Amino acid sequence: MPDIHDPSQLLRQQLAADPGGILEAVAARAGVSLRAVIACLPEAMRSFAAGAHAEAAMADIADWGEVTMLVHTEDLVLECKGPVPRGSFGRGYFNLGGGSPIGGHIRLDRCAEIAFVRRPFMGSGDSCAAIFLNGDGGAMFKIFVGRDAARALRADQVERFSALRARLCGAA
C-alpha cells in the first residue's frame, strides 16, 4: 500500500495517471523542485545525465536544425524557434554564436544535470525535451525537438534526441 504521507509517492501516482501537464505547475503545487517532479515521472519517460556533459549536449544539439528553446520562469514562458548556434566559453559564460534567433550567454558551469524527457504534453502528442537543470533543481532552459508542418515530432530529431540520451545517460 502506498504511503500517502510520502509526497514523492503521491507525485508518482499523479504523474503516472496524467504525465502531460506543465511540470513547473506540478512542482509549485507540490512545493518541490522541477527536478523532483521529473524524477517522479514514469521511468520510461525520463533519464538524467551529469551536468558535466552540458557542453557536449549543446554541441550535438547544434546539429539538429530548428528546435524550440524555452525559458520558463514564474512570470514568463519564453519560446524561441531556430537552430541552436555553436557555442564557446568566454568571460564565464557559454556564448551562443550568431546566425539564429536563438542567442545569448549561458552559465553552463551551473548545469548540475540534464534531464531527457519524452512524454505526452497537454493533448498534443509526445514531446521530447532536454532540460538543463541547475543545482537547485530548477530549469536553466529547455530544448524541445522540433515539429513538422503537421505538428508531429521531427523523426530525424527524435533519433538524435534518443541517441544523445543513450550516449549521455546509458541505454534507455
Buried (B, 14 or more C-beta within 10 A) or exposed (E): EEEEEEBBEBBBEBBEEEBBBEBBEBBEEBEBBBBBBBBBBEEEBBBBBEBEBBBBBBEBBBEBBBBBBBBBEEEEEEEBBBBBBBBEEEEEBBBBEEEBEBBBEBEBEBBBBBBBBBBBBEEEEBBBBBBBBBEEBBBBBBBBBBBEEEEEBBEEBBEBBBEBBEBBBEEE
